[in-house]
Amino acid sequence: MRKVLYALPFLLIGLGVLMVELTVDRLLVVGLNWLTFLIEYRYGGEGRGGELVAIGIATSLALLPVSSAISKVLAVFTLLLVLGGNYVKELYVSP
């Protein structure tokens, strides 16, 4: 089973937070986390990376009510890690 699915409850809670109060910061964080989840689910492997991505997504969504700036930085950082990891994996691992 893919370990990135552990982030799915947090993503659904993030959608609930958006329904309560729709702001640009919250929309950006939830959107980036959904994009990260979809990229990792589609192109990620079965390794430890999925678990780390799930932790990154959950942490950025948990910090959203506390500080939107930290949450945005963490969401962007997680997305860049997923994109970079998939790029390196495709470039060097696949023939």
C-alpha positions in Angstrom: 0.0 0.0 0.0 1.2 3.5 -0.8 2.3 5.4 2.3 1.4 8.7 0.8 -2.3 7.8 1.4 -1.7 8.6 5.1 -1.9 12.3 4.0 -5.4 11.9 2.6 -7.3 12.6 5.9 -5.3 15.8 6.3 -6.1 16.9 2.8 -9.8 16.4 3.4 -9.6 18.4 6.6 -7.8 21.1 4.5 -10.8 21.2 2.2 -13.0 21.6 5.2 -10.9 24.5 6.4 -11.3 26.1 3.0 -15.0 25.8 3.2 -15.0 27.5 6.6 -12.9 30.5 5.5 -11.7 30.9 2.0 -8.6 33.0 1.8 -5.8 33.2 -0.7 -3.2 31.8 1.7 -5.3 28.8 2.6 -6.2 28.2 -1.0 -2.5 28.3 -1.9 -1.4 25.9 0.8 -4.3 23.4 0.2 -3.8 23.5 -3.5 -0.1 23.0 -3.3 -0.6 20.1 -1.0 -3.1 18.4 -3.3 -0.7 18.9 -6.2 2.1 17.4 -4.2 -0.1 14.5 -3.2 -1.2 13.8 -6.8 2.3 13.9 -8.2 3.7 11.7 -5.5 0.8 9.2 -5.8 1.1 9.0 -9.6 4.8 9.1 -10.1 6.3 8.2 -6.7 7.5 4.8 -5.8 6.9 2.5 -2.8 9.9 3.7 -0.9 10.3 5.9 2.2 9.6 9.0 0.2 5.9 8.6 0.3 5.9 8.6 4.1 8.0 11.7 4.2 5.8 13.5 1.7 2.8 12.5 3.9 4.4 14.0 6.9 5.2 17.2 5.0 1.7 17.6 3.8 0.2 16.9 7.2 2.6 19.3 8.9 1.9 22.1 6.6 -1.9 21.7 6.9 -1.6 21.4 10.7 0.4 24.7 10.9 -2.1 26.5 8.6 -4.2 27.9 11.4 -1.1 28.9 13.4 1.0 30.6 10.7 0.2 30.8 7.1 3.7 31.9 6.2 5.4 28.9 7.6 2.7 26.7 6.1 3.3 28.2 2.7 7.0 27.7 2.9 6.6 24.1 4.0 4.1 23.3 1.2 6.4 24.8 -1.5 9.4 23.0 -0.1 7.6 19.7 -0.1 6.4 20.2 -3.7 9.9 21.1 -4.8 11.3 18.0 -3.1 8.8 15.8 -4.8 9.4 17.3 -8.2 13.2 17.1 -7.7 13.1 13.6 -6.5 10.9 12.5 -9.4 13.2 14.3 -11.9 16.4 12.7 -10.5 14.7 9.3 -10.4 13.5 9.6 -14.0 16.9 11.0 -15.2 19.3 8.6 -13.5 17.3 5.5 -12.5 15.2 4.8 -15.5 17.0 3.6 -18.7 
